[in-house]
Amino acid sequence: MNENPPRGLHWLLPSVGVWVFILVFWMSLIFMPQMLNGDGDLGRHITLGTYIVETAHIPTMDLFSHTRPGAFMVPHEWMSQLFFALAHRAAGLNGIAWLTAVIIATTYTLTTITLQRSDVSAFIALTGGLFASAVGAIHMLTRPHLFTLLFFAMALFILETYRRCHKPRVLLWLLPLMILWANTHGAFISGLVLVLLYALGAVLEKQKRPSRVLFTTLVLLMAVSLLNPVGTALLQNSFSYLQEDFLVDLTNEYRSPNFHTYSTWPFAALLLGSLALGWWAGYRLSRTAVIMLVTWTAFALYSARNIPLYGLVAVVLLAPKADAWLHEAWPRLGHFLTGTDAIARRSWGWMWAVVATAALIGWQASGAKLDVFQMGNTIDPHRFPVAAIDAVAADLPPGAMFNEFHWGGYLLYRLWPEKTVFIDAQTDFYGETLTREFISIANAESGWEEKLEQYDVQWIIIPPATPLAAWLAQAAAWEQIYGDDTAVIWARR
């Protein structure tokens, strides 16, 4: 068997990383409408990013609501919002879709490369990268948390490289990464946790110098994370929000995973597989790997938001053991994998990733609908009040609005700066008190009329099934000016 391609042609063969990039990019476009419409936050991110582009100013006071105008606001996602705004300016929602697909594809390509650097065979590296993307699909949305996923994969690559070579200069790459991360998404604290776990693993393995180096790196990372528009307030905001039990429990992604939904099945498979492989590997698992797997498994079971991060950790740490098990259990298969691996490691072929990406982008830009839903990269009018805003945009009702919680971002996207919202999904800013008031009004609980008067609300846009809508239909002070199956609009007479 010829284990090497002809001399001079190996650079034409697509590497394993190229295949993962192309496949994950393509699959992301197939399910992109679901990501775009998964929640209402995208509109707020585009609006805030557009403000930064146009004013060259990072806002630290609220400009987007009439309930908390001028209140202090931690811009913990300003850089990702800037990227979203620039992509939107370039190509509208298609631009957002392409940026999202590139981030996701790069994340799992980097995971695949991390596996190959750990001497995992090409086939297992390919399978591991693709399976990690399937596990992470449970929380794939066009939101800034995608940057955390990418930076987490980068940090894993750096830390695994250091674990193999023990050269401290490798860890210096974490410093600029953390500066970028802290200005891109509030979950940069997951990177600090990652370094802490590697440091604790080194202590348990009685590696004195690596443990000192890692703890020193952790201190430096905490220091450079303060290089952001609000300094220490960013760290306080990231940690304090996790202590807001009411707000955390209100958010679906912070709840424990529901294993009755098919989106959690890849996670369940990886979880069960890790138990089986851990039993087989036994003493062969390092203490760093054990503490990492136990901690991130606990995080993932506590909050579905952590499942994509768990997927990266589990695949990176367990794939080498799976590779060893295959070689031990099936020697013939192991010999075949070793033979093909020699070819894969000499392959390059990144021009094919560029060609494939450009072809898919060009095809979609020409009007082709590549997604499984055949709806294109658009806002779903069945989930957001698209027709309602189209109907009243030219003659908006005067005064302040009361709006559905999940529509806040979309309403900012369509109506700001002419209109500000009552609330949107940024619960870490609006806080428990206002969120409870929104729920009380939407459910037409006792005193809802007084609360609307307190905020001088002059018009209301909500889903027709909201309890408040039934009470407004009986109230002499309110008049319905628009209605469809998605939204109804009421204005004071």
N, C-alpha and C positions, 0 to 999 in steps of 0.2 A: 504493500500500500504506500503510495507516495504521500508523505505527510506534509509536504510543503508545496505551495503553488509555484508555477514557473517563476524564475527570477525576474524581477522587475514588474510582475503583475500583481503581487500581493497587495499593493496599495489600492488596486481596483476592487478587491473583494470587500464587501461590507462587513464590518466587525459586528460582534454581538451587541455592542452598545448602539451601533447604527440601527440594527433591527429593532431594538427596544424603543429607541427614539421614534422611528417611523410608525411603529404599531401603536404606541401610546398616544402619539400626536393624532393619528387618524381616529382612534377610538374616542379620544376627547372631543373631536369635532362631531362624531356620530351622536354623542349624548350632550352636546353643548347647550341646546335649548333648556334641558333640565337643569343644568348648572346656572344658566342665566336667570331662570325663574324660580330657583330654589328658595329664595327669600327676598325681602325687599331692600336689602342693604346696598345693592349695587348702585342704585340711583344716588344715594347719599355720597358714596365714594367718588362717583364721577363729578357731582356738583362741587364737593369740597376741593377735589383736585383741580377742577376748572378754575375755581376761585384762586388757588395758589398760582396757577399758570398765568392768569390775567393780572394779578396784583403783585406777584413776586413776594408774597407775604404768607407766613404760616399762621393761621388764626389760633389764638389761645383763649378767645372769648366767643361765646355762642352767637352766631349770626343767622341761625337757621330755624329757630323756634320763637313763638311769641309767648311761651310759658316760662322760659328761662333766658330771656335776652341779656347778653352781656355777662352771663355767668362764666366762671373759669372752666376751660375745656382742655383736657390733655390730648394733644395731637399725636396719639400713639400709632397712627397709621398714615401719617402725612405723605411719606415718600411713596408708598404703594398707591395711594390715591392720586399722586402726581403721575405715576406710570399709567394708571387706568385712564386718567383724563387725556394724556397725550395719545394713547392708543385710540381712544374714542374720537379725538379730533382728527386723527389720521384716517380712520375707516369706520366710524360709528360703532355699533355693537359688534360688527365683524372684527374690528380691531381688538375689542375686549376679548372676543372668543379666541383669536389667534394668539394674543399674549398669554391667555390662560393655558391654552394647549401647549405652548412652548415651555412654560414654567413646569407643568406637570410632566411633560416628556423629558425635560432636562433632569428633573428630580429622580426619576426611576432609571434613567440612563446612568446617572452618577452612582446610584445604588448598584447597578450592574457592574460598573467599573470597579467599585469598592470590592465586590465579590471576586472579581478576576485578580485584583491586587492581593487578595488573600489566598491565591492559588486554587480557587474553585474552578472546576472544569467549565468550559464555555457553555455547555448545555444547561448545567445547573445554574450558572450565572444568568443565562437568558430566562430560564424558568423562574428564578428568584425575583428578577426585576419585574417581570410581567405579573407574577403573583402578588408582589407587594403593591403594585398599582391596583389590582383587583380589591385588595384589602382596604386600601385608602379611598376607593371610590365611594365609600359610605358618606364621606364628608368633602366631596369635591364640588365647590361652588365658586362663582366668580367673585371672590372676596380676598382681602389681604392675607388671610391665613395661609394661602397658597405659598406666599413668600417664606413663611415659617417652615413649611414642609420642605421647600428647596434648601433653605439655610440649615435646617436640621440634617438633611442628607449630606451637605457639605461638611458640617461639623463632625458627623460620623466618619466621613472619609478621612478627615484630618486626624481625628483621635485614633482611629484604627491604624493609620499610617504610623503615628507615634508609638502605638503599642507594639508594633513590629520592629521599629528601628531605634526607639528611645533617643531620638535626636531632638532636643528641646526647640531648635529653630523651626521645626515643623509646626509647632503650636503657635508660632507668631502669626500664622495666617488667620488664627481665630480672632485676633484683635480687630483688623479692619472689617472682618465678617460681622463681629458683634456691633460695631458702630453702625453699619448698614442695617443690621437686623433690628436694633433698638429704635431706629427711625422708620421702620417699615411695618412692624406689627408688634402688638403688646405681648405676644407669647414668646418673645425673646428669652423670657425666664426659663423656657424649656431647654434652651441651650446652656444656661447656667446649671440647671439640674443635671444635664448630660455630663458636663465636665466634673461636677461634684461626684457623680456615681463612678466615673472612671477613677477619680482620686481615691474614693473609698475602696474600690476594687484593688487598686495598687497597695493600699494599706493592708488589706486582708491577705494579699499575696506576698506581703513582707518585702515589697520593692520600695526601699526607703527613698532613693533618689527620684524615681518617677513620681512617687506620691508627693514629694515636696514640690517638684516641678508643676504638677497638676494643680495643687492647692494654690501655688503662686499664680498660675495662669487664671484660676478662678477669681482671685482677688483683682487681678488686672482687668479681667473681663467686666467685673462689676463696676470698676472705675471708669472704663471707656464707655459703658452703657449710659453714663451720665452726660455724654456728649450728644445732647438732644435739646430741643427748644425749651423744655421745662425742667431739665436737670433731675433732681431726686424725686420730683413729683411723678415722674414716669414709673419708677420702681414702686412707689407707694400705691399708685393707681392699679398697677398690674397685680400686686399681691392683695390689696384691700378688696378688689372686686370679687375674688374667690371666697371671701368671707361673707358676702351678701347672700345669705341662704335663699331669701325670697326671690331675688332676681336670677340667681343661678338655677333654681328649681323651675323657674318660669321658662327658661330657654331650653328647647328640645335637645340641642347638641351637647348640653352639659349633663344630661340625664344618662343613666346607665343604658347600654345597648339593649334593644328588644330583639331577641333571637328568633322571634316569630316572623320577622321581615327578611326577605331574601337578601337584602343589602348587607346583612350581618353574617351571612353564611361563609364568605371567604375568611372573615375574622375568626369565626368558630372553627373552621377547618385548620387555620394556622395555629390556633390555641390548642386544639386537640393534638395536632401534629407535633407541636413543641413539647407537649407532655410526653408523647411516645418517644420522640427523639431524645429528650432529656433523660428518660429512663434508660434508653440504650446507651447514650453517651456516658452517663454517670460521672465518674471521676474525671473524664476527659474534658468536661466543661470547666473553664477557668472560673475563679471566684468573681472576676469582673463580669463575665458573661452571666453568671447566676444572679448577681445583685441587679444587673441591668434588666434581665428578663423578668424577675420577680417584681421589680418596681414598676416597669412600664406595663406589665400585665395588670397590676393593680390599678394603675391610672386608666387604662383602657376599659376595665370593667366598671370603674366608677363613673366615667364620662365618655360617651361615644366620640366626643371631639378628639380624644387622644388616640383613637384606634389607628389612624394613618401613621402616627409617630411610632406606635407599638409595632406596626407592620414593618417599618424600616429597621427598627432595632432587632426584631426577631429574625427577619430574613438575613440581615448582615451577620448576626452571631450564630445562627443555626445552619445556614447553607453549607458552610465548610464541614459541619458534622454530617449533614445529609449526603454530601459528596463522598465522605469517607465511608459512610455506611453502604452506599451503592457499590463502591469498589470492593468492599469486604463481602457483601452479601452476594453480588453477581460479578465475579471476576471478569467474565467475558464482556459484559457491559462496561465495566470499568476500563478494560483495555481499549474498547471502541471509543469511549469518551476521551481517553488519553490521546488516541490517534487524531481524532478530530480537533482536539484542543490545540495541537501543534499548529494546525492550519489557522485556527481562529485567532491565536495570539499574534500571528504575523499579518493578519488582515487589518485594513484601515478603512477605506471606502467612505469617508465622511461626506464626500461630494454627493453621494446618493441621498443622504439625509437632507442636504440642502435642496437638491432637485425635487425630492418627494414633497418636502414642505412647501416649496415655492409653487409646485404644480397644484397641490390641494388648496393653497391660498388663492392662487389665480383662478382656479375653477370655481371656488365659492364666491370670489369677487365678481365673477361674470354672471352671478345669479343662481348658480346651482345650489340645490338644497341637499347637503351631504348627510344630514342628521336622520336618525331612524324615525323621527316624528314628521318629517317633511314639512316643517314650519319655518325653517331658517332661523337665523340668529335675531329673533325679535322678542319683544315683551308679550307674554301670553295675555290676551284680553279677557280670558276666563279667570285669571288669577289676580289681575291688576285692573284698575279702573281706566283702561285706555279709552274706551268709547265715551265714558263720562267726561273725562278731561277734554277730549276732542270737541265735545258738544258745548262746553262752557268756557273753553280757553279764550275765545275772542271777547267774552263778556263775563268775566269772573265775578261772582258774588262779592260784595264789599265786606270788609272787616275780617276778623280773625276766624279761623276754621277749627273744627274738631274733626279729627280723622282717625280712620282705622290704624292701629298700631303698626301692622306689617306693610301698610301703604306709605308710610312716612317718607321713606327713601325715594320711592317712585314719584311722589308728589313734589318733592324738592327737585328732582330731575326734570319734571315738566313745568313747574310753576315758579321756582325760585329765580330771581329775588323778588318778583312781584308779590309772592305769598310765602309766609313761613308756616311751619306745621305746629300742631299741638304737641305731637310726640313722634318719634320714630324708634327704630329698634336698637339705638345706642343706649341701652339701659344703664351702662356704667356712668353715663353723663346725667341722664334724667333722674336716676335714683329711684328708691323704693316708694317714696311718698307720691310723686307724680304718677308713677306706674300704677299704683293702687287707685289713684283718683281716676285715671283713664278706665280701668276695669270697672270701677263703680259707675261711671257715667255710661259706658257701653252696655252694661247690664241693666241700666235704668233702675239702679238701686235708690233707696230713699235719699232725697236731696240732690238728685242729678240736675234738676233745673237750676238750683242755686249755684251749683258748681259751674255750669255753663255761663251763668251770669257773672260769676266771679272772674272768669277768664275772658269776659266780653265776647263770647263766641257768637258769630253772626250767621255762620253756615256750617253744615255738617255733611261729610261724605263718608259713608259706611256701607258694608255689605247689607243687602236687604234682609238677611236672616238675623241680623244683630237685634237683641231685645229692644234696644233703644229705638229702632226704626218703628216698631209697633206702637210705642208710646208717642212718638212724634206724629204718627198718623191720626192720633186722637187729640193732639194739642192744638188749640186755636192759635197759638202764637207762632206756629211753624207751617210752612208751605213747601210741598215737594215740587222741585223745579226740574228734576231729571230722575229717571229710573230705568234700569235694565236688570238682567239676571245677575250681574256682577256687583253693581253699585247703585245706590240711591243718593241724591243730593237734596238736602233740605235747607231752606233759608228762613230767617225770621221775617214775619210779615211786616 
